[in-house]
Amino acid sequence: MIVTRVAVVMIRVAVVMTRVAVVMTRVAVVMTRVAVVMTRVAVVMTRVAVIMTRVAVVMTRVAVVAARAVRGLAMRGLRARAVRHGTPPTLFATRLQRVTRGATDESDARPSSEAQSRKSSSETLRVEVASTLDVSSSRSTARM
C-alpha cells in the first residue's frame, strides 16, 4: 500500500514535470521566433548601414571635388590679384605654398594670440593671404 502511494506521488510529480517541460518548450519556440525576427531586423539594419556608408562616401567625394573647385577659384583670384599688384608669379607661388602647407619655420609662424583672435576661417584666409602676398603699397592695403 505504501509502495502504491509512493508510485502515485512519483507519477504525479512526473506529470507536473512534463507539463513544465512542455511550457518551457513553448517558451523556447517563441524565443527562437523572436530571435529569428531580431536577426532579420539586424540584417536589414546592416544593409541600411552599408547604404548609408556608401552615401557618405559619395558625399565625401563630392565635398572634396567642391573644395578643390573652390580652392581653384580662390587661387585663380589670388593669382590675378598678385599680378595686378605686381608680384612676380614665382614669388607668389613660393608664398602661396607657405600658406597652403602651413608655416615651415619660426619666421612663418603666426603668434598664438593672433590665431586665437580670429572668428572664422574666411577671415583667417584673408589675413594669411594678405600677409603672404606682402603687398607693399598703401593703395593696395587699403583695398583689403
C-alpha positions as CSV (number, residue, x, y, z in Angstrom):
1,M,0.0,0.0,0.0
2,I,2.8,2.4,0.8
3,V,4.6,1.4,-2.4
4,T,1.5,2.2,-4.3
5,R,1.1,5.6,-2.7
6,V,4.8,6.4,-3.5
7,A,4.3,5.3,-7.1
8,V,1.2,7.6,-7.4
9,V,3.1,10.5,-6.0
10,M,6.0,9.9,-8.3
11,I,3.6,9.7,-11.3
12,R,2.0,13.0,-10.3
13,V,5.5,14.6,-10.0
14,A,6.4,13.2,-13.4
15,V,3.2,14.7,-14.9
16,V,3.9,18.1,-13.4
17,M,7.5,17.9,-14.7
18,T,6.2,17.0,-18.1
19,R,3.8,20.0,-18.1
20,V,6.6,22.3,-17.1
21,A,8.8,20.8,-19.8
22,V,6.0,21.5,-22.4
23,V,5.7,25.1,-21.2
24,M,9.4,25.6,-21.4
25,T,9.5,24.1,-24.9
26,R,6.8,26.5,-25.9
27,V,8.7,29.4,-24.4
28,A,11.8,28.3,-26.3
29,V,9.9,28.2,-29.5
30,V,8.6,31.7,-29.0
31,M,12.1,32.9,-28.1
32,T,13.5,31.3,-31.2
33,R,10.9,33.0,-33.3
34,V,11.7,36.3,-31.7
35,A,15.4,35.6,-32.3
36,V,14.7,35.0,-36.0
37,V,12.8,38.2,-36.3
38,M,15.5,40.1,-34.5
39,T,18.1,38.6,-36.8
40,R,16.1,39.7,-39.8
41,V,15.9,43.2,-38.3
42,A,19.6,43.2,-37.7
43,V,20.3,42.1,-41.3
44,V,18.1,44.9,-42.6
45,M,19.8,47.4,-40.3
46,T,23.2,46.2,-41.5
47,R,22.1,46.7,-45.1
48,V,20.8,50.2,-44.3
49,A,24.1,51.0,-42.6
50,V,26.0,49.8,-45.7
51,I,23.9,52.0,-47.9
52,M,24.4,55.0,-45.6
53,T,28.1,54.4,-45.6
54,R,28.1,54.3,-49.4
55,V,26.1,57.6,-49.5
56,A,28.6,59.1,-47.0
57,V,31.5,58.1,-49.3
58,V,29.8,59.7,-52.3
59,M,29.1,62.8,-50.3
60,T,32.7,63.0,-49.1
61,R,33.9,62.7,-52.7
62,V,31.5,65.5,-53.8
63,A,32.7,67.6,-50.9
64,V,36.3,67.0,-52.0
65,V,35.6,68.0,-55.6
66,A,33.7,71.1,-54.4
67,A,36.6,72.1,-52.1
68,R,39.1,71.6,-54.9
69,A,36.9,73.8,-57.2
70,V,36.6,76.5,-54.5
71,R,40.3,76.4,-53.9
72,G,41.0,76.6,-57.6
73,L,38.7,79.6,-57.9
74,A,40.4,81.2,-54.9
75,M,43.9,80.5,-56.3
76,R,42.9,82.0,-59.6
77,G,41.6,85.1,-57.9
78,L,44.7,85.4,-55.8
79,R,47.0,85.0,-58.8
80,A,45.1,87.7,-60.6
81,R,45.4,90.0,-57.6
82,A,49.1,89.3,-57.3
83,V,49.5,90.1,-61.0
84,R,47.6,93.4,-60.5
85,H,49.8,94.3,-57.6
86,G,53.0,93.4,-59.5
87,T,54.0,90.4,-57.5
88,P,56.2,88.1,-59.7
89,P,54.4,84.7,-60.4
90,T,57.3,82.7,-58.9
91,L,57.4,84.7,-55.7
92,F,53.6,84.4,-55.5
93,A,53.8,80.6,-55.9
94,T,56.5,80.4,-53.1
95,R,54.5,82.5,-50.7
96,L,51.3,80.6,-51.6
97,Q,53.0,77.3,-50.7
98,R,53.7,78.7,-47.3
99,V,50.1,79.5,-46.8
100,T,48.7,76.2,-48.1
101,R,51.2,73.9,-46.5
102,G,51.5,75.8,-43.2
103,A,54.4,77.6,-41.6
104,T,57.7,75.9,-42.4
105,D,59.9,77.7,-39.9
106,E,59.6,80.1,-37.0
107,S,59.6,83.2,-39.1
108,D,56.5,82.0,-40.9
109,A,54.6,81.1,-37.8
110,R,51.8,83.3,-36.6
111,P,51.6,84.4,-32.9
112,S,49.2,82.3,-31.0
113,S,47.2,85.4,-29.8
114,E,46.6,86.4,-33.4
115,A,45.4,82.9,-34.2
116,Q,43.1,82.8,-31.3
117,S,41.5,86.2,-32.0
118,R,40.2,85.1,-35.4
119,K,36.5,84.3,-35.6
120,S,36.1,82.5,-38.9
121,S,38.1,80.5,-41.4
122,S,37.3,83.1,-44.2
123,E,38.9,85.8,-42.0
124,T,41.8,83.5,-41.4
125,L,42.3,83.0,-45.1
126,R,42.1,86.8,-45.8
127,V,44.7,87.5,-43.1
128,E,47.0,84.7,-44.3
129,V,46.7,85.8,-48.0
130,A,47.3,89.4,-47.1
131,S,50.5,88.6,-45.1
132,T,51.6,86.1,-47.7
133,L,51.3,88.5,-50.6
134,D,53.1,91.2,-48.6
135,V,51.5,94.0,-50.5
136,S,53.8,96.9,-50.2
137,S,51.8,99.9,-51.4
138,S,49.4,101.7,-49.1
139,R,46.9,101.8,-52.0
140,S,46.7,98.0,-52.3
141,T,46.4,97.5,-48.5
142,A,43.5,100.0,-48.4
143,R,41.6,97.7,-50.7
144,M,41.9,94.7,-48.4
